[in-house]
Amino acid sequence: MKKEAKTKRFKYAWMAEIELEDLPAPFDELAGEIGLENTLVVWEYFDGRQEYFRKIKKALLDARNRVIQKKFTGRNHDDLAQEFDLTTRQIREIVQCDPRQTMMFDWRPR
């Protein structure tokens, strides 16, 4: 399997000659997922720094919750729980801040 990254995107021209077999773990696995060229771009970008990557699911909870709130109709707790692999209790906790839930109880004296 000889794939080479043929591009001028790299800081060093010799990096265009790197082959998949040259990569150590876990970069070889990453190249299998996103391609050799993209792996080398990521590798060059971080350039020896140690970075911690949070689990994607935890990092994107706000976005997921926003989608749940947009899809919430007031009566579809079960459907949302199934779609997002959550419990109906978790769905209720997520949508409790939804203005559509509180409008009904938002009473102000005139």
C-alpha positions in Angstrom: 0.0 0.0 0.0 2.1 2.9 -1.2 0.2 6.2 -1.0 2.2 9.4 -1.0 1.1 12.9 0.1 1.8 15.0 -3.0 1.2 18.5 -2.0 2.8 21.9 -1.3 0.8 22.4 1.9 3.7 21.3 4.1 6.2 23.4 5.8 9.0 21.1 4.6 9.0 19.8 1.0 10.4 16.4 2.0 7.1 15.7 3.9 5.4 15.2 0.5 7.5 12.0 0.2 6.2 10.4 3.4 4.4 7.1 2.9 1.7 5.5 5.0 4.2 2.8 6.1 6.5 5.5 7.6 3.9 6.6 10.1 4.1 5.4 13.7 1.1 4.5 15.8 -1.4 6.1 16.2 -0.8 8.2 13.1 -1.1 5.2 10.9 -4.6 4.5 12.2 -5.5 8.2 11.8 -4.3 8.2 8.2 -6.6 5.2 7.6 -9.5 7.4 8.7 -8.8 10.8 7.3 -6.1 10.2 4.7 -2.3 10.5 4.7 -2.2 14.1 3.6 -4.7 15.3 6.3 -2.8 13.3 8.9 0.4 15.0 8.0 -1.2 18.4 8.2 -2.6 17.6 11.7 0.8 16.2 12.7 2.6 19.3 11.5 0.1 21.6 13.1 0.6 20.2 16.6 4.4 19.7 16.0 5.3 17.8 19.1 2.9 19.5 21.5 0.9 17.4 23.9 -2.7 18.1 23.4 -5.7 16.6 25.2 -8.7 15.8 23.1 -11.9 15.5 25.0 -14.3 12.8 24.0 -16.3 14.3 21.1 -19.6 13.4 22.8 -18.7 15.5 25.9 -17.3 18.3 23.9 -20.5 18.7 21.8 -23.1 18.3 24.5 -24.3 21.9 24.1 -24.8 21.5 20.4 -26.7 18.2 20.9 -28.9 19.8 23.6 -29.6 22.8 21.3 -30.8 20.4 18.6 -33.0 18.5 21.1 -34.6 21.8 22.3 -35.3 22.8 18.6 -36.9 19.5 17.9 -38.9 19.5 21.2 -42.7 20.0 20.6 -43.8 19.6 24.1 -45.1 16.1 23.7 -42.3 14.2 22.0 -40.1 13.2 25.0 -40.1 9.5 24.1 -39.3 10.1 20.4 -36.4 12.4 21.3 -35.1 9.9 23.9 -35.0 7.2 21.3 -33.5 9.3 18.6 -30.6 10.6 20.9 -30.2 7.4 22.9 -31.1 9.1 26.1 -33.8 8.5 28.8 -37.0 10.5 28.9 -35.8 11.9 32.2 -32.6 13.2 30.5 -34.7 14.8 27.8 -37.0 16.5 30.4 -33.9 17.9 32.1 -32.5 19.2 28.8 -35.8 20.9 27.7 -36.7 22.3 31.1 -34.8 25.5 30.1 -36.7 25.7 26.8 -38.9 28.9 26.8 -41.8 26.9 25.2 -41.9 24.9 28.5 -42.0 27.9 30.8 -44.3 30.3 28.8 -47.4 28.5 30.1 -46.4 29.2 33.7 -44.9 32.7 33.2 -47.6 34.7 34.8 -47.1 38.4 35.6 -49.6 40.6 37.3 -50.9 43.5 35.2 
